[in-house]
Amino acid sequence: RQFLAISGFTVTAMIWGFAFVVVKNSLDAIGPTYLLAFRFTIASLVLAIIFHKRLKNLNKPVLLEGAVLGGCLFIAYLLQTVGLQYTTAGKNAFLTTIYVVLVPFLHWMLNRKRPKGRCIGAAFLAVIGIGLLSLKGDLTMNLGDVMTLFCGISFAFHMVYIDKYTEKHDPVTLTVLQLSVVAVLSWI
C-alpha cells in the first residue's frame, strides 16, 4: 500500500514536471492564448458532459464565484505560459510553486488563519531559492521569471478562494465553471 502511494506521487510529479517541457515545446507551434484556449475548452467541455447533472443547480452566487476562480486561474496560466517563452521550463516550474509558500500567508490576510512558525521559515528558504535560481549577476531577473512569479501569486489567490468557495458550493460545479471561464477569456 505504501509502495503504491509513493508510486502514485512519483508518477504525478513526473507528469506535472513533463507538462512544462511539453508546453514549452508547444509554444514553438502555437501562441500562448490559443494553447490555453484549446486546453481549457476541451477540459471544460469534457467535464461538462461528464458532470452535466451537477450543473443543473447553477445560480448567481455560484456563477459569480466560478467567474472569480476562473479569472484567477486565467491570469495564472496566462502569465505562466507567456513567461515560459522567456525562461526555461525548469525555472518556470520552480517559480510557479511559490504559491505553496504564499497560500498560508494569504489565508492569514484574507481569512484570519495564522500560519505556523515553520511556514515563515519555509517562506524565507523559498525566497532564497528563488533568488539563487533567478537573479542574474547584476541582481536582475528576466521577463519570464518575473511573469512566472506573478503567476504563482495568482495561483495562491486561486487556492485561497477555492478553499473559501467550496465550503458552500459543489467543487465539481465550480471546477467546470472556472475552466469554462478560462477557455472564454483565452479565446477573447
FENLINKA-V944823 format. One record per residue. N is the residue number from 0. RES is the residue in one small letter. SS is DSSP state (hx for helix, st for strand, lp for the rest). PHI is phi in radians with two decimals (none if undefined). Layout:
[[N:RES:SS:PHI] [N:RES:SS:PHI]]
This chain:
[[0:r:lp:none] [1:q:hx:-1.14] [2:f:hx:-1.08] [3:l:hx:-1.11] [4:a:hx:-1.12] [5:i:hx:-1.12] [6:s:hx:-1.10] [7:g:hx:-1.08] [8:f:hx:-1.12] [9:t:hx:-1.13] [10:v:hx:-1.12] [11:t:hx:-1.05] [12:a:hx:-1.10] [13:m:hx:-1.14] [14:i:hx:-1.07] [15:w:hx:-1.05] [16:g:hx:-1.16] [17:f:hx:-1.13] [18:a:hx:-1.04] [19:f:hx:-1.12] [20:v:hx:-1.19] [21:v:hx:-1.09] [22:v:hx:-1.12] [23:k:hx:-1.01] [24:n:hx:-1.20] [25:s:hx:-1.16] [26:l:lp:-1.16] [27:d:lp:-1.25] [28:a:lp:-1.87] [29:i:lp:-2.51] [30:g:lp:-1.22] [31:p:hx:-1.06] [32:t:hx:-1.25] [33:y:hx:-1.19] [34:l:hx:-1.04] [35:l:hx:-1.15] [36:a:hx:-1.03] [37:f:hx:-1.15] [38:r:hx:-1.03] [39:f:hx:-1.41] [40:t:hx:-1.16] [41:i:hx:-1.07] [42:a:hx:-1.08] [43:s:hx:-1.21] [44:l:hx:-1.15] [45:v:hx:-1.08] [46:l:hx:-1.16] [47:a:hx:-1.11] [48:i:hx:-1.17] [49:i:hx:-1.13] [50:f:lp:-1.94] [51:h:hx:-0.99] [52:k:hx:-1.18] [53:r:hx:-1.38] [54:l:hx:-1.53] [55:k:hx:-1.24] [56:n:hx:-1.72] [57:l:lp:-1.20] [58:n:lp:-2.48] [59:k:hx:-1.03] [60:p:hx:-1.05] [61:v:hx:-1.14] [62:l:hx:-1.10] [63:l:hx:-1.13] [64:e:hx:-1.24] [65:g:hx:-1.11] [66:a:hx:-1.20] [67:v:hx:-1.09] [68:l:hx:-1.06] [69:g:hx:-1.10] [70:g:hx:-1.12] [71:c:hx:-1.08] [72:l:hx:-1.15] [73:f:hx:-1.08] [74:i:hx:-1.04] [75:a:hx:-1.06] [76:y:hx:-1.20] [77:l:hx:-1.12] [78:l:hx:-1.10] [79:q:hx:-1.14] [80:t:hx:-1.24] [81:v:hx:-1.17] [82:g:hx:-1.04] [83:l:hx:-1.11] [84:q:lp:-1.20] [85:y:lp:-1.99] [86:t:lp:-2.47] [87:t:lp:-1.47] [88:a:hx:-1.09] [89:g:hx:-1.12] [90:k:hx:-1.15] [91:n:hx:-1.07] [92:a:hx:-1.13] [93:f:hx:-1.14] [94:l:hx:-1.17] [95:t:hx:-1.03] [96:t:lp:-1.30] [97:i:hx:-1.04] [98:y:hx:-1.04] [99:v:hx:-1.05] [100:v:hx:-1.41] [101:l:hx:-1.32] [102:v:hx:-0.95] [103:p:hx:-1.06] [104:f:hx:-1.28] [105:l:hx:-1.16] [106:h:hx:-1.03] [107:w:hx:-1.10] [108:m:hx:-1.19] [109:l:hx:-1.61] [110:n:hx:-2.11] [111:r:lp:1.06] [112:k:lp:-1.80] [113:r:lp:-1.22] [114:p:lp:-1.31] [115:k:lp:-1.35] [116:g:hx:-1.00] [117:r:hx:-1.17] [118:c:hx:-1.13] [119:i:hx:-1.16] [120:g:hx:-1.10] [121:a:hx:-1.12] [122:a:hx:-1.09] [123:f:hx:-1.05] [124:l:hx:-1.11] [125:a:hx:-1.13] [126:v:hx:-1.13] [127:i:hx:-1.09] [128:g:hx:-1.08] [129:i:hx:-1.09] [130:g:hx:-1.09] [131:l:hx:-1.13] [132:l:hx:-1.38] [133:s:hx:-1.84] [134:l:lp:-1.25] [135:k:lp:-1.47] [136:g:lp:-1.00] [137:d:lp:-1.63] [138:l:lp:1.08] [139:t:lp:-1.98] [140:m:lp:-2.11] [141:n:lp:-1.44] [142:l:hx:-0.99] [143:g:hx:-1.09] [144:d:hx:-1.16] [145:v:hx:-1.12] [146:m:hx:-1.06] [147:t:hx:-1.18] [148:l:hx:-1.07] [149:f:hx:-1.17] [150:c:hx:-1.05] [151:g:hx:-1.08] [152:i:hx:-1.13] [153:s:hx:-1.14] [154:f:hx:-1.08] [155:a:hx:-1.11] [156:f:hx:-1.05] [157:h:hx:-0.98] [158:m:hx:-1.20] [159:v:hx:-1.13] [160:y:hx:-1.22] [161:i:hx:-1.04] [162:d:hx:-1.02] [163:k:hx:-1.22] [164:y:hx:-1.35] [165:t:lp:-1.32] [166:e:lp:-1.21] [167:k:lp:-2.08] [168:h:lp:-2.30] [169:d:lp:-1.12] [170:p:hx:-1.07] [171:v:hx:-1.17] [172:t:hx:-1.06] [173:l:hx:-1.09] [174:t:hx:-1.12] [175:v:hx:-1.06] [176:l:hx:-1.10] [177:q:hx:-1.17] [178:l:hx:-1.16] [179:s:hx:-1.14] [180:v:hx:-1.11] [181:v:hx:-1.07] [182:a:hx:-1.06] [183:v:hx:-1.09] [184:l:hx:-1.10] [185:s:hx:-1.18] [186:w:hx:-1.15] [187:i:lp:-1.13]]
